[in-house]
Amino acid sequence: MSSAQLEIQLIASLVALACAIPGTFLVLRKMAMISDAISHSILPGLVVGFFITQDLNSPLLILLAALTGVITVILVEQIQKTGLVKEDTAIGLVFPALFSIGVILIAKNANDVHLDVDAVLLGELAFAPFDRLTISGVDVGPKSLWVIGTILLITIGLLMAFFKELKLSTFDAGLAASLGFSPVAIHYGLMTVSSITTVGAFDAVGAILVVALMIAPAAAAYLLTTDLKKMLGLAMFFGVFSAISGYWLAHWLDASIAGSITTMLGLLFLVIYLFAPSKGLIAVMYREKQQKIEVSLITFLLHLKNHSEASERHINHLSEHINWQKIRAKTVLDLAQKNNMITIDKNQLVSLTDKGDTFTSLAIDYIITNEDAQIEDMKDDFFLFRG
Amino acid sequence: MNEHKTQTEKPVMAVQVDDLTVAYNYKPVLWDIDLEIPEGVLMAIVGPNGAGKSTLIKAILGILKPLAGSVSIYGKPYDKQRDLVAYVPQKGSVDWDFPTTALDVVMMGTYGSLGWIKRPGQKEKKASLEALEKVGMLAFKNRQISQLSGGQQQRIFLARALVQDAAIYFMDEPFQGVDATTEIAIINILKALRKANKTVIVVHHDLQTVPEYFDWVTFLNVKKIATGPVKDIFNDDNLTKTYGINYKVSIQK
């Protein structure tokens, strides 16, 4: 591995870390689309900043562009506040307007300088090591490494200082306000950090793909944990993992690094979306199937409890009157027998056992008193085998 | 707080609301409210849907900015008296899928006394565990909050208010969506608070239980209709003024 390769991976990883932190809170606040809006609308800020500073890594340019990001959020909120359009519409109105201003500014004034729409949208990580920072003649590394490193340090510092406030205002803005932690200040603080991170990251992955680095790792982490700190940690890990594996994918395919990183993010999310242990698609489908059989079982047991006459308790009654398919009827019967809830005598008559009777009585009580949730807990006490 | 009492015969006022008007998009939801809540009462705020009951609480707590009027807590503005006040919002106002545990939510009640930046430590954790114990939820301290039933979630919110160790408690429909056992558990805690000379103000929907649970009541329907002891003012006249001629229908619901 050459030092340039190492530097590229380091920059990509730092960008991923810097994005995962605000991204986690954006996902929890259901504001993922705002990051999309910010990433587009910082373009005019970048262009104006570039005219003033003539340097894509100047702190002034980053601040100007971040300011445009915050202005976007304010504009969206002001339009939404009028009550005439919904939030998604407001976002859709604001960012194309700002973005197009940026595109026109570039086309009119910056055609012949190192600033084109492609570079801003897609980034060019491969060139990042060429733009070096020299302090009194000594080469101290690529400029963008220093830029994103500084942003990451500030973000981590802010996260550690205001973790409690961020958590509280994200979970319960009303309580935050009544305790004197201004949720508005925290909201705009988060928006400012998101904007600055987006600007700092656009050099590496482009202003558009930065959205993927903010949202995908956090969304994947959300499916895996029920602890905010672990969610932050996982999101950061997923970001770095995708950054490094994406780099080598690009190396292998000889393709765009930013595109490959985003592809890795997409794949990673897809895998977790399908296979996450409790919130994943497959786990949810499995649980629903189990629920369906167990509800059928309770229905059947209730039926047995309500009827003592033989005709209602014959094994064929299940398919004839309760109107269940053969397989479902058999699954329910098997489950009931495995759990010692019923007995079947030689005349094919089904009866509740004592255990089945106790279970059914309790279940009826909970259903009547509207405490269906308790049935789930009760199942743990009665079921030897689940559906 | 008892030294206030020695000076005059008049009871100490925990909360004073003066000419409060709150509007959403310039449409008044609360209209010129004057309200005095004496210290140590267990008060219900009743009124039909859209009467502004939650809005009144939120305006007192500074969550909503009023169009006009002022609020004072023990004679001073709310900003200076935050640590005397605890708030239980409506259960539906937060996202229960948020990745956190029951204990952590209760700990949030200690954030106010900590102030900015400082983190909760052992002392705050102990207070939070004690609050969980009081509401009978200690066994669930490490449960993810989405895995709690509605009644359990409400108790967590109550524990979070208890841990604030305030003088005045505001609760927005604490009995909504809870079962009978939880309702009794909650009302017993509220009665214990009143016994400790705390002031408890509850937005309440079930008119039938007002005389049994509360000793003070405020009728609200955009304007204040009446406020005072339940035994004096909880009558047909005020109910009709608040709910209109068909108030009996809403009792039966």
HADDOCK unambig.tbl for C-alpha pairs under 7 A between the chains (distance, minus, plus):
assign (segid A and resid 161 and name CA) (segid B and resid 117 and name CA) 5.26 0.50 0.50
assign (segid A and resid 162 and name CA) (segid B and resid 117 and name CA) 5.56 0.50 0.50
assign (segid A and resid 164 and name CA) (segid B and resid 119 and name CA) 6.99 0.50 0.50
assign (segid A and resid 168 and name CA) (segid B and resid 108 and name CA) 6.73 0.50 0.50
assign (segid A and resid 171 and name CA) (segid B and resid 94 and name CA) 6.24 0.50 0.50
assign (segid A and resid 171 and name CA) (segid B and resid 95 and name CA) 6.69 0.50 0.50
assign (segid A and resid 171 and name CA) (segid B and resid 98 and name CA) 6.74 0.50 0.50
assign (segid A and resid 172 and name CA) (segid B and resid 94 and name CA) 5.74 0.50 0.50
assign (segid A and resid 174 and name CA) (segid B and resid 63 and name CA) 6.31 0.50 0.50
assign (segid A and resid 175 and name CA) (segid B and resid 87 and name CA) 6.94 0.50 0.50
assign (segid A and resid 177 and name CA) (segid B and resid 63 and name CA) 5.73 0.50 0.50
assign (segid A and resid 178 and name CA) (segid B and resid 61 and name CA) 5.62 0.50 0.50
assign (segid A and resid 178 and name CA) (segid B and resid 62 and name CA) 6.45 0.50 0.50
assign (segid A and resid 178 and name CA) (segid B and resid 63 and name CA) 6.19 0.50 0.50
assign (segid A and resid 179 and name CA) (segid B and resid 82 and name CA) 6.39 0.50 0.50
assign (segid A and resid 179 and name CA) (segid B and resid 112 and name CA) 4.94 0.50 0.50
assign (segid A and resid 226 and name CA) (segid B and resid 99 and name CA) 4.16 0.50 0.50
assign (segid A and resid 226 and name CA) (segid B and resid 100 and name CA) 5.88 0.50 0.50
assign (segid A and resid 226 and name CA) (segid B and resid 144 and name CA) 6.36 0.50 0.50
assign (segid A and resid 227 and name CA) (segid B and resid 99 and name CA) 4.76 0.50 0.50
assign (segid A and resid 227 and name CA) (segid B and resid 100 and name CA) 5.08 0.50 0.50
assign (segid A and resid 228 and name CA) (segid B and resid 99 and name CA) 5.24 0.50 0.50
assign (segid A and resid 228 and name CA) (segid B and resid 100 and name CA) 6.14 0.50 0.50
assign (segid A and resid 373 and name CA) (segid B and resid 149 and name CA) 6.74 0.50 0.50
